[in-house]
Amino acid sequence: MVKIPFTKMSGSGNDFIFIDHRKPILTEDQMKEFARKVCRRRVSVGADGLVLVERSGKADLKWRFFNADGSEAEMCGNAGRCLGRLPI
């Protein structure tokens, strides 16, 4: 088992788990299942979504957003609001 540091934040009634993934921890194949497991309430951290903050060649960073069911979305305004306050 590996300990993964995270930050949990709330934005307009939704809560999110943020992981600094600039040094990759998860493989592409693990991300969706990890999101499903870590977002499960009452048996894990529990959240509406998972955000992996990654390196970008065009900007300071990029993110990967996963809904609690493991599906990946391009955008989430409430998570973006939280990301703007994340101290990374």
C-alpha positions as CSV (number, residue, x, y, z in Angstrom):
1,M,0.0,0.0,0.0
2,V,1.3,3.5,-0.9
3,K,0.4,6.6,1.0
4,I,-0.8,9.3,-1.4
5,P,-1.0,12.9,-0.1
6,F,-4.2,14.7,-1.0
7,T,-6.2,17.8,-0.3
8,K,-10.0,17.8,0.0
9,M,-11.8,21.0,-0.9
10,S,-15.4,22.1,-1.3
11,G,-16.8,24.4,-3.9
12,S,-20.4,25.5,-4.0
13,G,-21.7,22.4,-2.4
14,N,-19.5,19.9,-4.2
15,D,-16.4,18.3,-2.7
16,F,-13.2,17.2,-4.5
17,I,-10.0,15.3,-3.8
18,F,-6.9,16.9,-5.3
19,I,-3.7,15.0,-5.8
20,D,-0.4,16.6,-7.0
21,H,0.3,14.2,-9.9
22,R,3.2,16.2,-11.4
23,K,5.3,13.2,-10.4
24,P,3.0,10.5,-11.6
25,I,1.7,8.1,-9.0
26,L,-1.0,6.3,-11.1
27,T,-0.8,4.8,-14.5
28,E,-3.3,5.7,-17.2
29,D,-5.0,2.3,-16.7
30,Q,-5.4,2.9,-12.9
31,M,-6.9,6.3,-12.9
32,K,-10.6,5.6,-13.5
33,E,-10.8,2.7,-11.0
34,F,-8.8,4.8,-8.4
35,A,-11.3,7.6,-8.8
36,R,-14.2,5.3,-8.2
37,K,-12.6,3.8,-5.1
38,V,-11.4,7.0,-3.5
39,C,-14.6,8.9,-4.1
40,R,-16.8,6.3,-2.5
41,R,-18.5,7.8,0.6
42,R,-18.5,6.0,3.9
43,V,-15.8,3.5,2.8
44,S,-13.1,5.8,1.6
45,V,-12.3,9.5,1.5
46,G,-15.6,10.3,-0.4
47,A,-16.1,13.1,-2.9
48,D,-18.0,14.2,-5.9
49,G,-14.8,14.1,-8.0
50,L,-11.0,13.5,-8.2
51,V,-8.6,16.0,-9.7
52,L,-5.1,15.0,-10.7
53,V,-2.9,18.1,-11.1
54,E,-0.3,17.4,-13.8
55,R,2.6,19.1,-15.6
56,S,1.8,21.0,-18.8
57,G,4.0,22.0,-21.7
58,K,1.8,25.0,-22.4
59,A,0.8,26.4,-19.0
60,D,1.8,26.3,-15.3
61,L,-0.2,23.0,-14.9
62,K,-3.1,21.0,-16.4
63,W,-5.6,18.8,-14.6
64,R,-7.5,15.6,-15.2
65,F,-11.0,15.6,-13.7
66,F,-12.8,12.3,-12.8
67,N,-16.3,12.1,-11.6
68,A,-17.1,9.8,-8.7
69,D,-18.2,7.1,-11.1
70,G,-14.7,7.1,-12.7
71,S,-15.8,8.9,-15.9
72,E,-13.4,11.6,-17.1
73,A,-14.8,15.1,-17.9
74,E,-13.1,18.0,-19.6
75,M,-14.4,20.6,-17.2
76,C,-15.9,21.2,-13.8
77,G,-16.5,24.7,-12.7
78,N,-16.7,24.0,-9.0
79,A,-13.5,22.0,-9.0
80,G,-11.9,24.8,-11.0
81,R,-12.9,27.3,-8.3
82,C,-11.1,25.1,-5.7
83,L,-8.1,24.6,-7.9
84,G,-7.6,28.3,-8.0
85,R,-7.1,28.3,-4.2
86,L,-5.0,25.1,-4.0
87,P,-1.5,25.9,-2.6
88,I,0.8,24.1,-5.1
